[in-house]
Amino acid sequence: MALITYVEFNGKRHDVQVKPGKTVMEGARDNGVPGIDADCGGACACSTCHVYIDPAWVDRLPKRDAMEEDMLDFAYKTDPKLSRLTCQIKVTEALEGLVVNIPEKQI
């Protein structure tokens, strides 16, 4: 398991143990973390699981692929360096301590 911290826009933190092989989005969805809507269920066909990765983690994650880059064009107030779609981040034990910040809203 890997401990992932989801931080709501209002600052409320949710520390969740997520099983390796799941996505960061599934960890939020399965544990009732508000603010990650995941309307497409993880198919990278929407942008409703958008988050801002804590700067300390940006270079430790796999790079965004072209499909994720395209879908981020539809997300709310993206950041060119910090924005990611949580459906595209597979959890491994190496992600222990990952912190993601949820935007004010999803669109």
N, C-alpha and C positions, 0 to 999 in steps of 0.2 A: 504494500500500500504506500501511497505517497500523500503527504499532507499538502493540500492546495488551499490557499487563502483567497477567498473571493471578498472584495471590498465593495460594498454598495456605494452609490454616489453620495449618500448622506454620511458615509464613514463607518457604517455598521459592518463588522467583519464576520465572515463565516469560515471557520476552519473545518475542512472536510477531508476525510480519508478517501482517496479514490484508488480503485483497483487498477494496476497496470493493464494496458490494453484498451481501457476505456478512453474516451476523450475528455478534455477539460469541460466541455459542454455537457456531456453525460453526467459528470460528477456534480455539476450544478443542478441540472434537471432532476436527477435521481434523489437529491437531497433538499429540494425545495428552496434553492437559493433564488431570491427574486431578482429580476432585472436581466436575466438571460432567458429570452423567450424561446429561441430555437424552433421557430415556426416550421422550418423544413425538415426537422428531425435529424439534422446532421448531414444532409446531402450537399452542403455548400451551394445551396440554391437560394439563399436569402442572406441577410446580414444581421439577423436578430440575435446573434450570439457574440456580437462584437464586444471586445474589451480592450483596455490599455494594459499592456504587460508592464510590470514593474521594471524600471530601467536596468536594474541589476541582472535581470533575466533575459533581456532582449537578445544578446549574443549567444546565449546558451540554448536557445530553441532552434529547431530546424527553420530554414528560410521559408518565406511564403512562396507558394507556387503561383502560376499564372491565374488559375481559377480563383484562388483566394484573393489575389490582387484585384481581379475584376469585381468580385462581390463586395469588397471593401469600398468600392466607388459608391455603393448605395447605403453605406452605414452613416450613422450620425456623428458628425464632428470627428473625423478620423485624424490620427496623428501619423505622419509618414514613417516614423520609426517604431512607435509603441503599439499601434493598432493591430489586432489579430482577431481572427474568427476562432472561437474556442472549439468548434467542431473539427478543426483541422490540426489540433494539437493533441497527439496521442500521449497518454500518461505512461511514464516509465518511472522506476525508482529514482532515476537521476533528477526528476522534477520535484523531489522532496523539498518543500518550502516555497514553491512557486507562489507568487502573489500576482493576482489579476485585479484590475480596477474596472468596475462596471460603469459605463457611461450614464449620463442623466436619463437617457431614454434610448430605445431601440426603434428603428424605422424600417 
